[in-house]
Amino acid sequence: MTTIIHKRGDTLELTFQLKVDGVAQNITGYSFSSQLRDSTDALLVTDNFDGNLTYTLINALEGQFSFTASPTETSEWDTRTYDCDLQITEPDSDVSSSETFKIKVIKDVTRA
């Protein structure tokens, strides 16, 4: 299982490409969502973050997209490890999820 290290208060940007058998997929009409949950399965929610990473389509034909959280959104995240995955909804309403990965939030040493 992959673990991504992220410093609290920094921009989180995760970029992905959907591939099947090594071939990039056209994701026109797809929808994507992603949440962070702690070890008790509680959704990570703060005053500045509703638990959902922000989805952005980069290139539908090449299957490229990203999920982000701003410095303001990550500034109140507890320093711990969270579970995360991507939920993919295809145009025909089929739903699948990626493998679960971890986001380990650590303290930021240099702060404004």
Backbone as numpy.savetxt, mean C-alpha at the origin, in Angstrom:
# Nx Ny Nz CAx CAy CAz Cx Cy Cz
8.18 -13.75 3.13 7.33 -12.57 3.13 8.23 -11.33 3.13
7.94 -10.42 2.26 8.72 -9.20 2.11 8.40 -8.23 3.23
9.43 -7.55 3.76 9.25 -6.49 4.74 9.84 -5.21 4.18
9.04 -4.16 4.18 9.46 -2.83 3.73 9.68 -1.99 4.98
10.85 -1.36 5.07 11.15 -0.47 6.19 10.73 0.94 5.81
9.96 1.59 6.68 9.49 2.96 6.41 9.68 3.81 7.65
10.23 5.02 7.47 10.40 5.93 8.60 9.15 6.79 8.78
8.66 6.78 10.02 7.48 7.56 10.39 7.69 9.03 10.01
6.67 9.63 9.38 6.74 11.03 8.98 7.32 11.25 7.59
7.76 10.19 6.93 8.26 10.29 5.55 7.15 9.89 4.58
7.29 10.29 3.33 6.37 9.87 2.28 6.54 8.38 2.04
5.44 7.66 2.00 5.45 6.24 1.63 4.96 6.16 0.19
5.78 5.58 -0.69 5.36 5.38 -2.08 5.76 3.99 -2.51
4.76 3.19 -2.84 4.97 1.82 -3.29 4.48 1.72 -4.73
5.36 1.34 -5.64 5.02 1.26 -7.05 4.97 -0.21 -7.47
3.95 -0.57 -8.24 3.71 -1.96 -8.64 3.44 -2.06 -10.13
3.60 -3.29 -10.63 3.19 -3.62 -11.99 2.52 -4.99 -11.93
1.28 -5.06 -12.41 0.55 -6.33 -12.42 1.00 -7.15 -13.61
1.53 -8.35 -13.32 1.97 -9.27 -14.37 1.35 -10.63 -14.14
1.09 -11.33 -15.23 0.65 -12.72 -15.19 1.63 -13.50 -16.06
2.26 -14.50 -15.47 3.28 -15.29 -16.16 4.35 -14.40 -16.79
4.73 -13.35 -16.06 5.79 -12.46 -16.51 5.39 -11.42 -17.53
4.11 -11.38 -17.90 3.63 -10.44 -18.92 2.78 -9.36 -18.25
3.13 -8.09 -18.50 2.36 -6.97 -17.95 0.92 -7.04 -18.43
-0.01 -6.76 -17.52 -1.44 -6.84 -17.83 -2.04 -5.45 -18.00
-2.94 -5.32 -18.93 -3.71 -4.09 -19.10 -4.71 -4.03 -17.95
-4.63 -3.00 -17.12 -5.50 -2.91 -15.95 -6.61 -1.86 -16.12
-6.93 -1.55 -17.36 -8.03 -0.64 -17.63 -9.31 -1.22 -17.03
-10.00 -0.43 -16.22 -11.25 -0.88 -15.61 -11.07 -1.61 -14.29
-9.84 -1.87 -13.89 -9.58 -2.52 -12.61 -9.68 -1.48 -11.49
-9.93 -1.95 -10.28 -9.80 -1.08 -9.11 -8.91 -1.79 -8.09
-8.23 -0.99 -7.31 -7.25 -1.50 -6.35 -7.47 -0.82 -5.00
-7.22 -1.54 -3.92 -7.25 -0.96 -2.59 -6.18 -1.62 -1.74
-5.78 -0.92 -0.68 -4.74 -1.44 0.21 -4.89 -0.80 1.58
-4.77 -1.62 2.61 -4.88 -1.15 4.00 -3.71 -1.68 4.81
-3.48 -1.03 5.95 -2.47 -1.48 6.90 -3.18 -1.93 8.17
-2.79 -3.10 8.68 -3.37 -3.63 9.91 -2.26 -4.13 10.82
-2.48 -3.97 12.14 -1.48 -4.43 13.10 -1.66 -5.93 13.39
-0.88 -6.44 14.32 -0.88 -7.88 14.60 -2.20 -8.37 15.20
-3.03 -7.45 15.70 -4.34 -7.84 16.23 -5.42 -7.71 15.18
-5.04 -7.39 13.94 -5.94 -7.19 12.80 -6.69 -5.86 12.86
-6.25 -4.95 13.75 -6.88 -3.63 13.83 -6.35 -2.75 12.70
-7.25 -2.05 12.04 -6.90 -1.13 10.97 -6.11 0.04 11.55
-5.02 0.41 10.88 -4.21 1.56 11.31 -4.97 2.84 10.98
-5.49 3.49 12.01 -6.24 4.73 11.85 -5.68 5.76 12.83
-5.42 6.97 12.33 -4.98 8.08 13.17 -5.82 9.30 12.81
-5.55 10.42 13.46 -6.26 11.66 13.11 -6.02 12.06 11.66
-4.86 11.68 11.11 -4.49 12.08 9.75 -4.53 10.96 8.71
-4.92 9.76 9.11 -4.88 8.61 8.20 -6.06 7.70 8.48
-6.82 7.36 7.42 -8.03 6.55 7.61 -7.81 5.05 7.43
-6.54 4.64 7.30 -6.24 3.21 7.16 -6.06 2.75 5.74
-6.42 3.59 4.77 -6.34 3.22 3.36 -5.23 3.99 2.65
-4.34 3.26 1.99 -3.33 3.92 1.18 -4.00 4.52 -0.06
-3.43 5.60 -0.58 -3.99 6.28 -1.74 -3.52 5.62 -3.02
-4.47 5.21 -3.86 -4.19 4.54 -5.13 -4.02 5.57 -6.24
-2.99 5.38 -7.08 -2.80 6.20 -8.28 -2.47 5.30 -9.45
-3.20 5.47 -10.55 -2.91 4.74 -11.79 -1.75 5.45 -12.49
-0.72 4.69 -12.86 0.43 5.26 -13.57 0.30 5.02 -15.07
0.13 3.74 -15.46 0.01 3.39 -16.87 -0.83 2.12 -16.97
-2.10 2.27 -17.36 -3.02 1.13 -17.40 -2.57 0.05 -18.36
-2.10 0.44 -19.54 -1.70 -0.55 -20.55 -0.52 -1.39 -20.09
0.37 -0.80 -19.29 1.53 -1.52 -18.78 1.31 -2.10 -17.38
0.09 -1.93 -16.84 -0.24 -2.51 -15.54 0.44 -1.83 -14.37
0.80 -0.55 -14.51 1.56 0.15 -13.47 0.67 1.05 -12.63
0.88 0.98 -11.31 0.11 1.78 -10.36 0.91 1.94 -9.09
0.46 2.84 -8.22 1.16 3.03 -6.95 0.16 3.23 -5.82
0.66 3.04 -4.62 -0.05 3.36 -3.38 0.86 4.26 -2.57
0.27 5.32 -2.00 1.07 6.28 -1.26 0.39 6.69 0.04
1.21 7.29 0.90 0.73 7.99 2.10 1.67 9.18 2.29
1.10 10.32 2.57 1.88 11.55 2.70 2.62 11.60 4.04
3.60 12.51 4.17 4.28 12.67 5.46 3.31 12.99 6.60
2.30 13.79 6.32 1.30 14.10 7.35 0.55 12.84 7.77
0.21 12.00 6.78 -0.52 10.76 7.09 0.34 9.80 7.89
1.64 9.70 7.61 2.49 8.73 8.30 3.07 9.26 9.61
2.88 10.55 9.88 3.53 11.16 11.04 3.05 10.61 12.39
1.87 10.03 12.43 1.32 9.51 13.69 1.30 7.98 13.74
1.90 7.33 12.74 1.91 5.87 12.75 2.78 5.39 13.90
2.30 4.40 14.63 3.10 3.79 15.70 4.27 3.04 15.08
5.38 3.02 15.82 6.55 2.27 15.35 6.32 0.79 15.69
5.91 0.08 14.67 5.64 -1.36 14.77 5.56 -1.91 13.35
5.28 -3.18 13.23 5.16 -3.81 11.92 3.69 -4.05 11.61
3.31 -3.65 10.39 1.93 -3.78 9.94 1.86 -4.76 8.78
0.74 -5.46 8.67 0.46 -6.31 7.52 -0.22 -5.47 6.45
0.08 -5.79 5.19 -0.48 -5.06 4.07 -0.62 -6.02 2.89
-1.60 -5.78 2.05 -1.70 -6.47 0.77 -2.44 -5.55 -0.19
-2.59 -6.00 -1.41 -3.32 -5.24 -2.43 -4.55 -6.06 -2.80
-5.70 -5.44 -2.78 -6.91 -6.11 -3.23 -7.23 -5.60 -4.64
-7.39 -6.54 -5.55 -7.58 -6.24 -6.96 -8.98 -6.67 -7.37
-9.74 -5.72 -7.94 -11.07 -6.04 -8.45 -11.05 -5.83 -9.96
-11.30 -6.91 -10.68 -11.29 -6.87 -12.14 -12.61 -6.32 -12.67
-12.65 -5.88 -13.93 -13.89 -5.33 -14.49 -15.09 -6.28 -14.39
-14.84 -7.60 -14.41 -15.95 -8.57 -14.29 -16.31 -8.88 -12.84
-15.77 -8.08 -11.90 -16.02 -8.17 -10.45 -15.27 -9.30 -9.76
-14.40 -10.05 -10.46 -13.55 -11.02 -9.77 -12.62 -10.25 -8.83
-12.45 -10.78 -7.62 -11.59 -10.14 -6.62 -10.48 -11.10 -6.24
-9.26 -10.58 -6.18 -8.13 -11.36 -5.69 -7.23 -10.43 -4.89
-6.37 -11.02 -4.10 -5.45 -10.25 -3.27 -4.03 -10.70 -3.51
-3.10 -9.77 -3.37 -1.69 -10.09 -3.50 -1.24 -10.89 -2.28
-0.01 -11.34 -2.33 0.59 -11.91 -1.13 0.67 -10.81 -0.07
0.55 -11.20 1.18 0.70 -10.24 2.26 2.18 -9.88 2.38
2.42 -8.59 2.60 3.78 -8.13 2.89 3.71 -7.28 4.15
4.85 -6.96 4.70 4.90 -6.23 5.96 5.50 -4.85 5.71
5.00 -3.88 6.46 5.59 -2.55 6.48 6.01 -2.29 7.92
7.32 -2.20 8.12 7.86 -1.95 9.45 8.13 -0.46 9.57
7.40 0.19 10.48 7.55 1.62 10.70 8.57 1.84 11.83
9.58 2.63 11.51 10.61 2.94 12.50 10.65 4.45 12.71
11.27 4.88 13.82 11.32 6.31 14.10 12.23 7.02 13.13
11.89 8.27 12.85 12.68 9.14 12.00 13.67 9.85 12.92
14.94 9.76 12.63 15.95 10.39 13.48 15.97 11.90 13.29
15.98 12.36 12.04 16.00 13.79 11.74 14.57 14.25 11.52
14.11 15.19 12.34 12.75 15.68 12.27 12.76 17.20 12.23
11.77 17.76 11.54 11.66 19.22 11.47 11.19 19.78 12.79
